[in-house]
């Protein structure tokens, strides 16, 4: 999908400046373990069934109203237990820095998505993880001490108190001076690619595994994830319109209503791959919308989406569907606005990719093509 490597640095900056504050402002909290999403009115939405078992619409446009995609509670499934890392391991990270890991007994895996920590747990090294970031939401990590006590800002003091022997991170958390301070203190710090998408699922998994001395487990986890994603995509192909003219025109909006932040995500943002995987028509490509840009009336009018993907807390921050349409009048005149076709999902899941990608795609596909199964 994303082939132009030159766009990556700009996206990294935007991810840091936009995703971090919005995640923090939207109030991501510890997992409830309920397998349900709490709506603004206090009701809950049950977790999505498998798409193959859902009652799909014969015409995906024949539905009025929003729907919430909910991933079932997913326990960690290590590809192997009692794993012994083969160390030392030397790898070159995404910034071209050669990193040698000699001790993986105390691991920190930190990013704005919570993807890296989940990957470490799925590799069978969860008992070695000593702390977490605020986006690491799954139950097995819930009791670990936070090293991002103020939203998504790394605390050097909190990290050093945990005495980590290796840190895996990317550039979505900051301040960057903290990362440099940790590296200067002698801790091996591996900086992986900040891009999240189907195009680098395997690469990211195997790089983390190689740095921790478990390359065989990395390959096994990547194989499992690829197979699960392929199975869901095959199910999506069975319900999504095949003809381009009948596909749902989709866009991804990123919102923080309290601060007046409204972004539409385009090519290279990770949202484009999500739309493709859901069998939708990626409007951003049609209108030449690259990266992450503030929403404009012209952009919305050009897009004319049938359906809008959003983060749950982001939608709530705008006052729900009614509040969003009031704040963005141009959106109200589109097919998505007229039919109130908004699909939202937990902030820390929808663009995180990683080992839960298949579950995320399934939940979104059910909300798009079988909304009656979750409403």
Protein Blocks (a to p, Z undefined) as FASTA:
>chain_A
ZZclmlmmmmmmmmmmmmmmmmmmnopacdehlopacdfkopacdddddfklpccdfblk
lcgddddddddddddddfbghiacddddddddfkopacddfbfkbccdddfkommmmmmm
mnopmmmpcbdcfklmbfklmmpccfblgojaccfklmmmnopabdcddfkbccfklmmm
mmmnopacddddfbdcfklmmmmmmmmmmmnopaklmmmmmmmmmmmmmmmmmmmmmmgc
fblklpccdddddddfknopacdddehilmmmmmmmnopacfklmnopghjadddfklmm
mnopabdcddfklmmmnopjmlmmmmmmmlmmpmklmnopacdddfklmmngmjllmmmm
mmmmmmmmmmmlmZZ
